[in-house]
Amino acid sequence: MLQAADITGMVLAGGQGSRMGGIDKGLQLFRGQALASQAWQRLAPQVGSIAINANRHLDTYRSWGAPVWSDAADPEAFAGPLAGFLSGLSHCTSDYLCTVACDTPLFPQDLVARLAKGLREAQADIAMAAGPEGDGRVRNQPVFCLIKTELRPALLEFMQQGGRKIDAWTASQRSTVVRFDQPGDDPRAFFNINTLQELQQLETLATSAKP
């Protein structure tokens, strides 16, 4: 059985934040705390160790006490989440890596356990979450992945060939989708913040009930 100690968690905070005017999204405040810090504290109890993927303001992220891993290629290129995946797979020493987005602060507190269960049952190498978004429709959440670290060479080859889309890479591997739309699941869990307006909207929604 897959144990939390076998898994390194990583918060993806290395994006360009283009729809927020280029600001560092991970450092924007939600409930008075930086988004990436919220994600880190939410993920930490679910895994054996944790790191943050960031490409700027590295000293700020390091001050929180977690290792900070930048994109392996050119951090200034902002090559997308797969570059963060590759950085995590290159650095972590555990058998599995679980990634979460810094801009989705209410992701499930049992995310890792359920992804691990789905991965084991499907005998897969990657388990990806699927859950409702703001409009209520259930969609794949490709940045919420549990990945065997032995897939690093496959990801490196995919990216060297110009691949950048997570869905395209996971489709080329033994992957499974784990749904998070069951009774009792928080419908706000995968509310993704791309703009300051959405950040304010989620702040308002979050006062209606505990995540």
N, C-alpha and C positions, 0 to 999 in steps of 0.2 A: 504494500500500500504506500502511495506517495505521501511523504510527510512534509510539513512546513519547512523543516530543516534542510530539505533537499532543494528548496526553491529560493532564488534571489529575486526580490522585488525591485522594480525600477520605475520611477516616476518620470514620464516623458515631459520635459520642460525646455526642449531645445529648439522650438519652432520660432518662426520669424514674427508671429503675431500681426500679420499683414492687415487683417480685418479689424485690428485694434489700433491701426496707425503705426505699426512697427514696434510697439512697446513690448516689454518682456511680460508675457501673459502670466507666467508662473508667479510673478511677484505682485499681481493685482490682488486687492484685498476682498475676501469673502468672509462674512461674520468676523471682521476685524483681524483676519489672519491671511497671509499669502496663500494663494490657491495651491501652489506646489507643496507648501508646508502642510496644508490640510490633507492633501492626497498622501503625502509621506506618512503622516500619523495614522491615517486610515488603513494604509496598506501594511505598515510595519508589524502589527500583531498577527497578520495572516501568513507571514513568510519567515524564513530563517535569518535573512540579512536583507539590507535594502540600500539602494543607491539612487542618485538623481542624474538624469541625462540633461545637461544644460550646455549652452554654447556662449553665454555671456553672463556678466555679473557673477562669475564663478566664486568669488570670495564670499558674496552674500549667501549663496547656496551652501558653501562649505561650512559657514558659521553655524549652520543648523546641526552639524555633527554627522552627516551622512557623506559617504564618498560621492564625488561628482565626476561623472564620466562624460566627456565631450565626444562629439561625432568623430569617428576615426579618420575621415577624409579631411575636407576643409570645413571647419565649423562655420565659417562665414558664408558658405554656400547654401546653408539651410536646406539640406537635401531631403528633408521630410522624415516621417516617423521610421522608415526602414533604416535610415542612417543611425537613428537612436537604437533600434533593435540590434544592429550590427555592433555598435559600441558595447551594448550590454552583453551580447553573446561573446564578445572578445575579452571582456574584463572579468565576468563572473566565473567563479570556481565551482559552483554548484552544478547539478545535473539539469536543472530547469531554470528558466527565466520567466517571470511574470511581469508584463508591462501594463501600466495604467496611464491615462492622460491626466495632466495637471489641471485641465480645464473642465473636468467632470467630477466635482468634489463630493457628490453623494453616491458614488459607485458602491455596490453592495459590500457589506462587511463580511459576507461569506463568499466573495467572488472567487478567491483562490481555491477554496475547498471544493466548490462546485465545478470549477474548470478542471481541477485535478480528477474529480470523479468522472466527468465526461470524457476526459482524455483516456483514462484507464479503461472505461467501459467500451470505448470505440477503438481501443488499441491504436491510438493516433499519436502523432508527434507534435501536433499543434492543436490547442483547444481555443476557440474564439468565442467571445460572448456575443449574445444577441439580446436586445431589449428595446422597450418602447422609448421613443424620443418625444420631443415637445408636442408633436401632433398625434401621439398615441400609437403610431404605427411601429411595429417591431422591425428593427433593422439590425444587420450585423454591426458590431462595434469593433472594428478591426484592430484598434490600438489596445484593446483589452484582451491580451493573448497570454497563454501559457505555452512555452516553447521549450523543446529539448535543446540543450546547448550544443549538442552534436550537429545541429543543422547550420552552424556558422559557415562552413565551407559552401553549402548550397546557397545561402543568402548572399555571401560575398560574390559568388559567380553570377547570380541573378543581377546584382547591382552593377557589376562590371560590364554586363551586357546592356546596361541602360535601364533596367527595371527600377521602378520607383513606387509602384502601387502595392500596398499590403495584400489586397485581395488576390492580385495576380500571383504573388509569391505563394501565399498559403494554398491557393488552388493547385499549385504544382507539387505540393507536399501532402503527406497523409494528415489531413486535418478534419476537425469536427467542430460543430457549432453547438454551444450550450445556451439554451434560452433562459432568460431572466424575466419572464412575464407570467410567473405562476401566482396563484393566490397568496397574498401576503408580501409579494415583492413590491418595492417602492416604484411607482410609475415615473418618479423623477430621477431615478438612479443614474440614467445615462443622458440627462439633460446636459448638453454640450454648450459651453460658453465660447462664442466667437467674437462677440462685440461687447462693448461696455453696457449697452442697453440690455443684452441678454444676461449679463452679470447682475444688473439691478433687478431684472425680472426674477432670476433664481433666488436672489436674496429675499425678495418678497414672498415667493412661494415657500421658501424654507422655513418661514415663520409659522406656516399653517400646521405643520406637523413635524415631529422629530424624524430624521432620516433613519 
